């Protein structure tokens, strides 16, 4: 159930009183009723949303089980969320490249703060 909630949040499903909007009916349902782990109809939109975030896209084999695809999706989202959290925790934004970083230095020639890669 926790993993289905993780996917629902990644997909941006509206939440109201610990219930999520069913993308097919528009009704709010309990987290236990989310069917990402049971239905290809629920899981495939998640895979399509994840695909551009991977280097080579996500390829589903004809004999792929929903369990293995679901497991991959959950693992990928957890790793993706961890990377986003670490980026968010970076304190500074480089004025040259726009990356977030823990450390910047003032570049007097350009009169801006830059990360170590841009200096």
SERO-4910 file (N, C-alpha, C, O; in steps of 0.05 Angstrom, whole numbers):
BEGIN
 pado doro    nc1    nc2    nc3   cac1   cac2   cac3    cc1    cc2    cc3    oc1    oc2    oc3
  Unk    A     17    -24      0      0      0      0     18     25      0     11     45    -14
  Unk    A     39     25     15     57     48     16     69     54    -12     71     77    -20
  Unk    A     76     33    -26     87     37    -53     67     48    -72     74     64    -89
  Unk    A     42     40    -69     21     51    -86     17     81    -80     11     97    -98
  Unk    A     19     88    -55     17    117    -47     40    132    -59     37    155    -69
  Unk    A     64    120    -58     88    133    -70     83    138   -100     89    160   -109
  Unk    A     72    119   -114     67    123   -143     45    144   -147     48    161   -165
  Unk    A     24    143   -131      3    163   -133     13    191   -130      5    210   -144
  Unk    A     31    195   -111     43    221   -106     61    229   -129     61    252   -138
  Unk    A     76    210   -140     93    216   -163     76    224   -187     84    242   -202
  Unk    A     54    211   -190     36    217   -213     20    243   -209      7    252   -227
  Unk    A     22    254   -185      8    279   -179    -22    276   -176    -37    294   -181
  Unk    A    -31    252   -167    -59    249   -162    -68    267   -139    -55    268   -118
  Unk    A    -90    281   -143   -100    298   -121   -107    281    -97   -118    259    -99
  Unk    A   -100    291    -73   -105    277    -48   -124    293    -31   -122    318    -30
  Unk    A   -143    280    -18   -162    293     -1   -169    274     22   -179    252     17
  Unk    A   -163    282     46   -168    266     70   -158    237     68   -172    218     73
  Unk    A   -132    235     60   -119    209     57   -132    191     36   -128    167     36
  Unk    A   -146    203     17   -157    189     -6   -146    202    -31   -141    226    -32
  Unk    A   -143    186    -52   -132    196    -77   -153    195    -99   -171    178    -99
  Unk    A   -151    214   -117   -170    215   -140   -164    192   -159   -141    189   -169
  Unk    A   -184    176   -164   -181    154   -184   -179    168   -212   -198    182   -220
  Unk    A   -157    163   -226   -154    176   -252   -174    167   -273   -177    180   -294
  Unk    A   -188    145   -268   -208    135   -287   -236    144   -281   -252    148   -300
  Unk    A   -243    146   -255   -271    153   -249   -274    181   -237   -295    192   -237
  Unk    A   -251    192   -228   -252    219   -216   -261    218   -187   -261    239   -173
  Unk    A   -269    195   -177   -277    192   -149   -253    189   -131   -232    180   -140
  Unk    A   -255    197   -106   -233    193    -87   -235    165    -75   -257    156    -66
  Unk    A   -212    152    -74   -212    124    -64   -190    122    -43   -171    138    -42
  Unk    A   -193    103    -25   -173     97     -5   -147     88    -18   -147     77    -40
  Unk    A   -125     92     -5    -99     84    -16    -98     54    -22    -85     45    -41
  Unk    A   -112     38     -6   -112      9    -10   -126      1    -36   -122    -21    -46
  Unk    A   -142     19    -47   -156     13    -72   -139     21    -97   -148     15   -120
  Unk    A   -117     35    -93   -100     41   -116    -90     15   -128    -81     -3   -114
  Unk    A    -90     13   -154    -86    -13   -167    -60    -14   -184    -59    -30   -203
  Unk    A    -40      2   -177    -15      2   -193     -2    -25   -193     11    -33   -212
  Unk    A     -5    -40   -171      8    -66   -169     -8    -89   -181      2   -112   -182
  Unk    A    -32    -83   -190    -50   -104   -201    -58   -100   -229    -67   -119   -242
  Unk    A    -56    -76   -240    -68    -70   -266    -49    -56   -284    -36    -36   -277
  Unk    A    -46    -68   -308    -29    -55   -328    -41    -28   -336    -26    -10   -343
  Unk    A    -68    -26   -335    -81      0   -342    -72     22   -323    -70     45   -331
  Unk    A    -67     15   -298    -57     35   -279    -27     39   -281    -18     62   -279
  Unk    A    -12     18   -286     17     19   -285     29     32   -311     49     46   -309
  Unk    A     17     27   -334     29     37   -359     32     67   -360     52     77   -370
  Unk    A     12     83   -351     17    112   -351     41    121   -334     54    141   -340
  Unk    A     46    106   -312     69    112   -296     95    106   -311    113    122   -311
  Unk    A     95     83   -324    119     76   -341    123     96   -362    146    104   -368
  Unk    A    102    106   -375    105    126   -396    116    152   -385    131    166   -398
  Unk    A    107    159   -360    117    184   -348    147    181   -339    162    200   -340
  Unk    A    155    157   -331    182    152   -323    201    151   -346    225    158   -344
  Unk    A    192    141   -369    209    135   -391    227    159   -399    251    154   -404
  Unk    A    217    183   -401    236    205   -409    257    212   -387    276    225   -393
  Unk    A    253    202   -363    271    207   -341    295    188   -342    315    192   -328
  Unk    A    293    167   -357    315    147   -359    332    153   -384    322    167   -402
  Unk    A    356    143   -385    374    148   -407    364    136   -433    365    148   -454
  Unk    A    353    112   -431    345     97   -455    316     91   -456    307     76   -473
  Unk    A    300    103   -439    272     97   -438    268     71   -423    287     59   -414
  Unk    A    243     63   -420    237     38   -407    224     20   -427    205     27   -441
  Unk    A    235     -4   -429    225    -24   -448    212    -46   -432    224    -58   -415
  Unk    A    187    -52   -439    172    -74   -426    172    -97   -445    164    -95   -468
  Unk    A    181   -120   -436    182   -144   -453    154   -157   -453    138   -153   -435
  Unk    A    148   -172   -474    122   -185   -476    116   -203   -453     93   -205   -444
  Unk    A    137   -217   -443    133   -236   -421    138   -223   -394    139   -238   -374
  Unk    A    140   -197   -393    145   -184   -367    121   -187   -349     98   -184   -358
  Unk    A    126   -193   -324    103   -195   -305     98   -168   -293    116   -151   -292
  Unk    A     74   -164   -285     67   -138   -273     82   -134   -247     89   -112   -240
  Unk    A     88   -156   -233    103   -154   -208    131   -143   -213    141   -126   -198
  Unk    A    145   -153   -234    172   -143   -239    172   -114   -249    189    -99   -242
  Unk    A    152   -107   -266    150    -80   -275    144    -61   -252    155    -39   -250
  Unk    A    126    -69   -235    118    -53   -212    142    -49   -193    147    -27   -184
  Unk    A    157    -70   -189    181    -69   -172    201    -49   -183    213    -33   -168
  Unk    A    205    -50   -210    223    -31   -223    214     -2   -219    229     15   -212
  Unk    A    188      2   -223    176     29   -221    180     40   -193    188     63   -189
  Unk    A    174     24   -173    177     33   -145    206     40   -139    212     61   -127
  Unk    A    225     22   -147    253     27   -142    262     53   -156    276     69   -144
  Unk    A    254     57   -181    262     80   -196    251    106   -183    266    125   -180
  Unk    A    226    106   -175    214    130   -162    228    136   -136    233    159   -130
  Unk    A    234    116   -120    249    121    -95    276    133   -100    284    152    -87
  Unk    A    291    123   -120    317    134   -127    314    163   -138    329    180   -131
  Unk    A    294    167   -155    288    193   -166    282    213   -144    292    236   -145
  Unk    A    265    205   -125    258    223   -103    282    230    -86    285    252    -76
  Unk    A    300    211    -82    324    215    -66    342    236    -80    353    254    -67
  Unk    A    345    233   -106    362    252   -121    349    280   -119    363    300   -115
  Unk    A    323    282   -123    309    308   -121    313    320    -93    317    344    -91
  Unk    A    312    303    -72    315    313    -45    343    324    -41    347    345    -29
  Unk    A    363    310    -51    391    319    -48    395    345    -63    410    362    -54
  Unk    A    384    347    -87    387    372   -103    373    395    -88    384    417    -86
  Unk    A    350    390    -77    335    410    -62    351    420    -37    350    443    -30
  Unk    A    366    401    -25    381    408     -1    406    424     -7    417    436     11
  Unk    A    414    425    -32    437    441    -39    430    470    -32    408    479    -37
  Unk    A    449    485    -22    444    511    -11    444    534    -31    430    553    -28
  Unk    A    461    531    -51    465    553    -69    459    546    -98    458    523   -106
  Unk    A    453    567   -114    449    564   -142    472    578   -157    477    601   -151
  Unk    A    484    564   -175    506    576   -191    493    596   -210    474    589   -224
  Unk    A    503    620   -211    492    641   -228    500    636   -258    488    649   -275
  Unk    A    519    619   -263    527    613   -291    510    591   -303    497    594   -324
  Unk    A    510    567   -290    497    544   -302    470    538   -290    454    523   -301
  Unk    A    464    550   -267    438    546   -254    436    521   -237    415    516   -225
  Unk    A    457    505   -235    457    481   -218    457    489   -189    468    510   -181
  Unk    A    444    472   -173    445    476   -144    470    462   -133    477    440   -143
  Unk    A    483    474   -114    508    463   -103    511    470    -74    498    488    -64
  Unk    A    529    456    -61    535    462    -33    555    484    -30    557    496     -8
  Unk    A    569    491    -52    591    510    -50    593    527    -75    593    516    -97
  Unk    A    594    553    -71    599    571    -94    622    589    -86    628    593    -63
  Unk    A    634    601   -106    654    621   -102    647    646   -118    635    644   -139
  Unk    A    654    669   -108    648    693   -121    669    698   -143    693    698   -138
  Unk    A    659    701   -168    676    706   -191    676    736   -195    657    748   -205
  Unk    A    699    749   -188    700    779   -190    699    788   -219    688    810   -224
  Unk    A    709    772   -238    709    781   -266    680    783   -276    674    801   -292
  Unk    A    663    765   -268    635    765   -278    616    778   -258    593    783   -264
  Unk    A    626    783   -233    609    794   -212    585    776   -205    563    786   -201
  Unk    A    590    750   -204    570    730   -197    582    707   -181    606    704   -180
  Unk    A    564    692   -167    572    668   -153    571    645   -172    552    642   -187
  Unk    A    592    629   -172    593    605   -190    601    580   -175    615    581   -155
  Unk    A    591    557   -185    599    532   -174    628    525   -182    639    539   -199
  Unk    A    639    505   -170    667    498   -175    671    489   -204    693    492   -215
  Unk    A    650    478   -217    653    469   -245    655    493   -264    667    491   -285
  Unk    A    642    515   -257    641    538   -275    664    558   -272    669    574   -290
  Unk    A    678    556   -250    700    575   -245    723    569   -263    744    583   -262
***
